[in-house]
């Protein structure tokens, strides 16, 4: 069994910072969570490299079409090497104008976080993988219910 990371709270907060930036539709806020040379590989496989490019790319994305909002649950944060951690989360997407997660767009977020010094953690890589779970429809439904439990009543 892999132990929890000693900087668990900071790394979870870093992921929450990314989610908050996304949900506020702010390219600058999304990018602020990333290392200078950080990467995002999106749900559709699109690759964004570098904090400046991430800020510009997401400013353009958020400015040209509506995006879904995330709700997520962190599954684990564990050490990989000194100054490196991996966070695993499941996220659901709430379509624009909606108030419920759409199970078709569940995702697994894999985050590699690095310590840039003095406890300043940044995302080196965020990979969004579709979580269709065709072999486990019960798991998909359980995740849907879990994510719905995190939504604030409208």
Secondary structure as a PSIPRED ss2 file (coil, helix, strand):
# PSIPRED VFORMAT (PSIPRED V4.0)

   1 X C   1.000  0.000  0.000
   2 X C   1.000  0.000  0.000
   3 X C   1.000  0.000  0.000
   4 X E   0.000  0.000  1.000
   5 X C   1.000  0.000  0.000
   6 X C   1.000  0.000  0.000
   7 X C   1.000  0.000  0.000
   8 X H   0.000  1.000  0.000
   9 X H   0.000  1.000  0.000
  10 X H   0.000  1.000  0.000
  11 X H   0.000  1.000  0.000
  12 X H   0.000  1.000  0.000
  13 X H   0.000  1.000  0.000
  14 X H   0.000  1.000  0.000
  15 X H   0.000  1.000  0.000
  16 X H   0.000  1.000  0.000
  17 X H   0.000  1.000  0.000
  18 X H   0.000  1.000  0.000
  19 X H   0.000  1.000  0.000
  20 X H   0.000  1.000  0.000
  21 X H   0.000  1.000  0.000
  22 X H   0.000  1.000  0.000
  23 X H   0.000  1.000  0.000
  24 X C   1.000  0.000  0.000
  25 X C   1.000  0.000  0.000
  26 X C   1.000  0.000  0.000
  27 X H   0.000  1.000  0.000
  28 X H   0.000  1.000  0.000
  29 X H   0.000  1.000  0.000
  30 X H   0.000  1.000  0.000
  31 X H   0.000  1.000  0.000
  32 X H   0.000  1.000  0.000
  33 X C   1.000  0.000  0.000
  34 X E   0.000  0.000  1.000
  35 X E   0.000  0.000  1.000
  36 X E   0.000  0.000  1.000
  37 X E   0.000  0.000  1.000
  38 X E   0.000  0.000  1.000
  39 X E   0.000  0.000  1.000
  40 X E   0.000  0.000  1.000
  41 X E   0.000  0.000  1.000
  42 X C   1.000  0.000  0.000
  43 X C   1.000  0.000  0.000
  44 X C   1.000  0.000  0.000
  45 X C   1.000  0.000  0.000
  46 X C   1.000  0.000  0.000
  47 X E   0.000  0.000  1.000
  48 X E   0.000  0.000  1.000
  49 X E   0.000  0.000  1.000
  50 X C   1.000  0.000  0.000
  51 X H   0.000  1.000  0.000
  52 X H   0.000  1.000  0.000
  53 X H   0.000  1.000  0.000
  54 X H   0.000  1.000  0.000
  55 X H   0.000  1.000  0.000
  56 X H   0.000  1.000  0.000
  57 X H   0.000  1.000  0.000
  58 X H   0.000  1.000  0.000
  59 X H   0.000  1.000  0.000
  60 X H   0.000  1.000  0.000
  61 X H   0.000  1.000  0.000
  62 X H   0.000  1.000  0.000
  63 X H   0.000  1.000  0.000
  64 X H   0.000  1.000  0.000
  65 X C   1.000  0.000  0.000
  66 X C   1.000  0.000  0.000
  67 X C   1.000  0.000  0.000
  68 X C   1.000  0.000  0.000
  69 X E   0.000  0.000  1.000
  70 X E   0.000  0.000  1.000
  71 X E   0.000  0.000  1.000
  72 X E   0.000  0.000  1.000
  73 X E   0.000  0.000  1.000
  74 X E   0.000  0.000  1.000
  75 X E   0.000  0.000  1.000
  76 X E   0.000  0.000  1.000
  77 X E   0.000  0.000  1.000
  78 X E   0.000  0.000  1.000
  79 X E   0.000  0.000  1.000
  80 X E   0.000  0.000  1.000
  81 X E   0.000  0.000  1.000
  82 X C   1.000  0.000  0.000
  83 X C   1.000  0.000  0.000
  84 X E   0.000  0.000  1.000
  85 X E   0.000  0.000  1.000
  86 X E   0.000  0.000  1.000
  87 X E   0.000  0.000  1.000
  88 X E   0.000  0.000  1.000
  89 X E   0.000  0.000  1.000
  90 X E   0.000  0.000  1.000
  91 X E   0.000  0.000  1.000
  92 X E   0.000  0.000  1.000
  93 X E   0.000  0.000  1.000
  94 X E   0.000  0.000  1.000
  95 X C   1.000  0.000  0.000
  96 X C   1.000  0.000  0.000
  97 X C   1.000  0.000  0.000
  98 X C   1.000  0.000  0.000
  99 X C   1.000  0.000  0.000
 100 X C   1.000  0.000  0.000
 101 X E   0.000  0.000  1.000
 102 X C   1.000  0.000  0.000
 103 X H   0.000  1.000  0.000
 104 X H   0.000  1.000  0.000
 105 X H   0.000  1.000  0.000
 106 X C   1.000  0.000  0.000
 107 X E   0.000  0.000  1.000
 108 X E   0.000  0.000  1.000
 109 X E   0.000  0.000  1.000
 110 X E   0.000  0.000  1.000
 111 X E   0.000  0.000  1.000
 112 X E   0.000  0.000  1.000
 113 X E   0.000  0.000  1.000
 114 X E   0.000  0.000  1.000
 115 X E   0.000  0.000  1.000
 116 X C   1.000  0.000  0.000
 117 X C   1.000  0.000  0.000
 118 X C   1.000  0.000  0.000
 119 X C   1.000  0.000  0.000
 120 X C   1.000  0.000  0.000
 121 X E   0.000  0.000  1.000
 122 X E   0.000  0.000  1.000
 123 X E   0.000  0.000  1.000
 124 X E   0.000  0.000  1.000
 125 X E   0.000  0.000  1.000
 126 X E   0.000  0.000  1.000
 127 X E   0.000  0.000  1.000
 128 X E   0.000  0.000  1.000
 129 X E   0.000  0.000  1.000
 130 X E   0.000  0.000  1.000
 131 X C   1.000  0.000  0.000
 132 X C   1.000  0.000  0.000
 133 X C   1.000  0.000  0.000
 134 X C   1.000  0.000  0.000
 135 X C   1.000  0.000  0.000
 136 X C   1.000  0.000  0.000
 137 X H   0.000  1.000  0.000
 138 X H   0.000  1.000  0.000
 139 X H   0.000  1.000  0.000
 140 X H   0.000  1.000  0.000
 141 X H   0.000  1.000  0.000
 142 X H   0.000  1.000  0.000
 143 X H   0.000  1.000  0.000
 144 X H   0.000  1.000  0.000
 145 X H   0.000  1.000  0.000
 146 X H   0.000  1.000  0.000
 147 X H   0.000  1.000  0.000
 148 X H   0.000  1.000  0.000
 149 X C   1.000  0.000  0.000
 150 X C   1.000  0.000  0.000
 151 X C   1.000  0.000  0.000
 152 X C   1.000  0.000  0.000
 153 X C   1.000  0.000  0.000
 154 X C   1.000  0.000  0.000
